[in-house]
Amino acid sequence: MKVDSAVRAVPLPSGEEIPALGQGTWGWAEVPARREQEIASLRLGLDLGLNLVDTAEMYADGGAEKLVGEGLAGRRQEVFLVTKLLPSNAGRTGTLRACEASLQRLGTDWIDLYLLHWRGRLPLEATLEAFEVLVATGKIRYWGVSNFDTADLSELVLVSGGADVATNQVLYNLTRRGTEYDLLPWARAAGLPIMAYSPIEQGRLLTNPGLAAIARKHGVTPAQVALAWVLREPEIVVIPRAGRPEHVQQNRLALDVRLTEADLAELDRLFPPPTAKVPLEVL
């Protein structure tokens, strides 16, 4: 997959580049009446260069993967496709079986990036062994993790094959800045890109008066300011969900928002950065 020249790219540890702004699907396929609108949003995103698509076997009990598979029909080669494995399936045999089920729902022969959704009770060694088999057989191209804190990452890289981790997907937005204290510096030092989910806090950020004031100054929406703030970091990939085509267009335009030093200082005042370790937050 080639990254659209109009969309900033983020390098993976392998050197391959992926779009800094993608499309999330959490909450999709839960309401049948929205299905066509969600598929239209997905395809419009591809047209706009948002060619990284993130989903998970957990979303709508596999329904989101089926919807994504339908939306990508005829366009699979354009897309860097990410999906996630439930920890309850993360044993060696369970991982292989879950991947096959995801491939079938997605209607594809391969997954570009396969993530362990969060740290479970099953040993990391078994999951990584399965990931290695999936890479060797061409079922996945890369693997990574999600919702791993610094201690989890430090343990992961000591496991055989653990240094091959390609990303860590975590909750990061203006109201969830705990990762800035230690996790983001850890990842930066390791050359590990971060994927930020829920960058507008599932819409709760949009009513903040201070954020709205900055948006008015730039002639954009509060959501675009919130996205631009996360996108300011060169090693972060942002995966907002947009269930309607107009929201996809607005998300794409966030790449063009240029926050000033004064804007960033005001956002620090409104949403103070952490001054001590904060346990990794999840939604």
N, C-alpha and C positions, 0 to 999 in steps of 0.2 A: 504494500500500500504506500502510495506517495502522499505526503502531507501537502495540502493546498498551500501555495505560496502566500496567500493572504491570511493564513492562520499560523500563528507562532508555533514552533515545534519544540518539543522537549525530548532530549535523548534518553533512551533506556541504557542500562549498563552495557548492553551489547553494542551500542552505537546507533542502533536503529532509532529513527525519530518518529514520534507520535504527536498528534495534535494536542496543544495545551488546553483546548476547550473541546469537550466531547458532549455526549448525551447520556443522561441517566434515565433509568426506567423503573425505579422504585415507585410502586403505587399503580403502575400500568396493569392492564388486563384484569382489573378488579371490578370494573363497571362495564358490562357489555355495550351499553349505549355510547361509550367513549372510544370504542375500539377503532373505528375508522378514523377518528380524529387523531388518535395516538399514532396510528400507522402513517397518516399524512404528515404528522409532525416529524416522525423519524425520517421519512424520505426527504422532506424539505431540509432537515439538518444535513443530510448527505449532500444535497445540492449546494448548500452554503459552506461546505468544507468541514463540517463537524463530523468527521469520519471515524471517531472513536465512540463506540457504543458499549455501554456497561449495563449488565443485567445480572441475574443470579437465579439459581434453582429455587431459592426460597421465595422469590417474588411471585405472589399469586399462585403459590404451589406449582411452579413451573409454567404458569400461564404467560408470564412476561417473556420467557424464552420463546414460547410458541409465537407470540405476537411479533417479537423481534425477527424470528425466522421468516415470518410472512412478509414483514416490512422490508427485509433485505433480499427477497427473492429477485434474482437477476442482477444483484449489485454486490454480492458477497466479496468480490475481489477488491472493491473500493474501501472496505471497512477493516479497522482494527477492532476485533470483537473480544470483549472481556466478559467472563461470567464467573460465578463464585460457587464454591463447594461448601455445603453445610458441615460443621464440625462433627456432627453425628455420623456422617458418611466418610470421615477422613482416615479410616484405616486403609491398609494397602488395597485389599480387595474392594472395599467400599468406595474408595476414590476412583478406581478403574470403572466400577459399575456406574457411579454417579456421572462420570464424564461421558460415558456412552449414552446415558439417558439425556444429558444436556445436548449432546451432538444431535440426537434424534429430534428433540424439541426445536432446536435452532435450525434444523434442516441443512447442516453443513458437515463437511468432513474434518474440519479442524477449528480449534479455538486459538486465538492469538495469545491470550493471556488468561490463565486459570488461577483464581485466587482462593485460598482458604479463608472463608468468610470471617471467622474469628477463632481465637484460641480455644480449643476444646480439651477434653480429657484424654483423647487418644494421642499416643506419642507422635511427636513431630517426625521421628525417624521413619515411621511407616508411611506417613503422608508423602514425605520427600522421595522415598523409594518409588511410590506410585507415580509421582510427578515425573521422575526420571524415565520410567517406562513409557509414559504418555508422550514425552518429548521424543524419545528414541523411535517410537512408532508413528510419529507425525500427527498424533491426535491433538497435541497442544504445541505451541511454539515457545512460550515462556510461562513461568509460574511466579506467583507472588503471594502476598498475604494481605489481610485487611484487619483493622482494629487491633494491631499489635503495638504495644507500648515499648519503650526502650529496653526494658528487661527482657521482654519476649524476643525482640530483635537480636539482642546480644546473645541469647541462648540459641536462637535459630542459626546464626552464622557459624556456630561451633559444631552444629550437626553436619554429618557428611553430606556434601552437596548444598548446604545451606547458603553458601556464598553466592549461589546462582540466583538468589531472589531478585526479582525484577522491579518490584514496587511494593509499597505499603499503602493501602487505601484507608483513610481515616476521616473522621469528622473534623472539619476545619472551616471556620467562618469568623466573622467579627465578634460574635458572642462566645465562641469556643476557641480561645487562643492558647489554651494550656500547652499545646504541642510546641509552641514557640520557645518554651523554656529549655527543653532538652531533646525532644523527639526530632524536630526539624533540624537542629544543629547536628544530631547524630546521623540523620539521613544524608545531610549535605556532605558531611565528612566522609561518609561511605560511598558517595556517588549514587545514592538510591533515590530515585524520584518518588514523590508523594502524589497520590490521587486524593483530592478533596471532595468528599460527598456532602450533600446538604449545605451548599455554600451560601444560601440565603435563609438557613435555619427553617426550612419548610414554610417559608413565607412570613414567619414571625418578625423578621428584621424589618419588613417593609413599612411598618407603622412608626418607626423611630423618627421623631421630628428632626433630629440633627442630621441623620442620613438623608432625609428628604430635602433638607436645605442645601446640602452639597449637590444632590442630584439636580435641583433647580438651577444652581449656578452653572452646571455643565449642560443643561438642557436635555437631561436623560432621566431615566427612572431610578428609584432607589435600588431596585434589583440589579441594574447595570452597574451602579457604584459598588454594591456589595461584591459582584462578580469581579469587577476590575481590581478591587482590593486584593482578592485572593490571587488573581492572575498576575499581580505585581511581582511575585516570586518566580524566578526563571525555571526552577526545578519542580514546579507544582502543576499537575494536570487537574482541571476542574470539570466535574461531571454533573451539572445541574439537570434537573428533570424539567421538561416542558411538555405539557400535555396538549397544548394548542399551537398551531402554526405561528400565530402572532408572537407567542412567547419564545419560540425558537428564533425568530428574526431578532427579537430584542436581545436574547442571549448572545447571538453572533455579534451584534453591534457593541457589546461590552468590551470586545477586543480593541475597539477604537477609542475607548475612554482613557484619558491620560490624567491621572490624579496628580495634583501638585504636592510639593512638600508641605504646604499649608493644609491641604486636604488631609494628608496622612497624619499630620500632627493633631488635627481636630478629631480624626477618627480614633487616634490613640487616647485622646481625652474622653471621648464618648464611650469607648470600649477599651479600657486599659489592658495593656499586655501583662502577662503573668510575671510575678516577682519571685516565685518559688515553684517547686514541682507541683503539677496538678495531675492526678491520675487521669489516664486517657478516657475521655468522654465518648459515649456512643448514643446513637438513637435507634 
